[in-house]
Amino acid sequence: MAQRINATLPGNKIQFTRDLFTSLEKTIPYLGVFLRILVGLAAVVSALVVMLAMYTTITERTREIGILKALGASRRYIIFIIESEALLISVVGLFAGFVLSFVIGYGIHQMYGLYFEFSWSWALTAAGIGILGGAFGALYPAVRASNLDAVSALAYE
């Protein structure tokens, strides 16, 4: 096809779509650095959102944490429970995100004929960012919850 186009319209440069993104990265300086910084900022913002959500959850469950403390739950156990919950939510979110991306990629392929390119390296990077963001985001609320006094937590309205 490229040879037919070149024969019909000589002197034009033919650029394949598979080379389009490679040439964009070469023509725009520091695009890779910008994208890495953007991914890093997204990871920080996601960790902050997880921290806010877990902090709100801890505030709403103060009486439950007070009951656990009154029954003799250790700080480590409370941190473990809260971190486990955050990691479970992160894994479910990752799974839902991967499934949704495949479904949307399939839909785009059906509607427009474009192929969805899946890269295991980016998938593992996204999974790592999601899991670490969930774990680090829940760490502060978990430590704060483990330091609650049982009597004041039970009296919390």
Secondary structure in CASP SS format (residue, H / E / C, confidence):
PFRMAT SS
TARGET T0000
AUTHOR 0000-0000-0000
METHOD secondary structure of the structure
MODEL  1
M C 1.00
A H 1.00
Q H 1.00
R H 1.00
I H 1.00
N H 1.00
A H 1.00
T H 1.00
L C 1.00
P C 1.00
G C 1.00
N C 1.00
K C 1.00
I C 1.00
Q C 1.00
F C 1.00
T H 1.00
R H 1.00
D H 1.00
L H 1.00
F H 1.00
T H 1.00
S H 1.00
L H 1.00
E H 1.00
K H 1.00
T H 1.00
I C 1.00
P C 1.00
Y C 1.00
L H 1.00
G H 1.00
V H 1.00
F H 1.00
L H 1.00
R H 1.00
I H 1.00
L H 1.00
V H 1.00
G H 1.00
L H 1.00
A H 1.00
A H 1.00
V H 1.00
V H 1.00
S H 1.00
A H 1.00
L H 1.00
V H 1.00
V H 1.00
M H 1.00
L H 1.00
A H 1.00
M H 1.00
Y H 1.00
T H 1.00
T H 1.00
I H 1.00
T H 1.00
E H 1.00
R C 1.00
T H 1.00
R H 1.00
E H 1.00
I H 1.00
G H 1.00
I H 1.00
L H 1.00
K H 1.00
A H 1.00
L C 1.00
G C 1.00
A C 1.00
S C 1.00
R H 1.00
R H 1.00
Y H 1.00
I H 1.00
I H 1.00
F H 1.00
I H 1.00
I H 1.00
E H 1.00
S H 1.00
E H 1.00
A H 1.00
L H 1.00
L H 1.00
I H 1.00
S H 1.00
V H 1.00
V H 1.00
G H 1.00
L H 1.00
F H 1.00
A H 1.00
G H 1.00
F H 1.00
V H 1.00
L H 1.00
S H 1.00
F H 1.00
V H 1.00
I H 1.00
G H 1.00
Y H 1.00
G H 1.00
I H 1.00
H H 1.00
Q H 1.00
M H 1.00
Y H 1.00
G C 1.00
L C 1.00
Y C 1.00
F C 1.00
E C 1.00
F C 1.00
S C 1.00
W H 1.00
S H 1.00
W H 1.00
A H 1.00
L H 1.00
T H 1.00
A H 1.00
A H 1.00
G H 1.00
I H 1.00
G H 1.00
I H 1.00
L H 1.00
G H 1.00
G H 1.00
A H 1.00
F H 1.00
G H 1.00
A H 1.00
L H 1.00
Y H 1.00
P H 1.00
A H 1.00
V H 1.00
R H 1.00
A H 1.00
S H 1.00
N C 1.00
L C 1.00
D C 1.00
A H 1.00
V H 1.00
S H 1.00
A H 1.00
L H 1.00
A C 1.00
Y C 1.00
E C 1.00
END
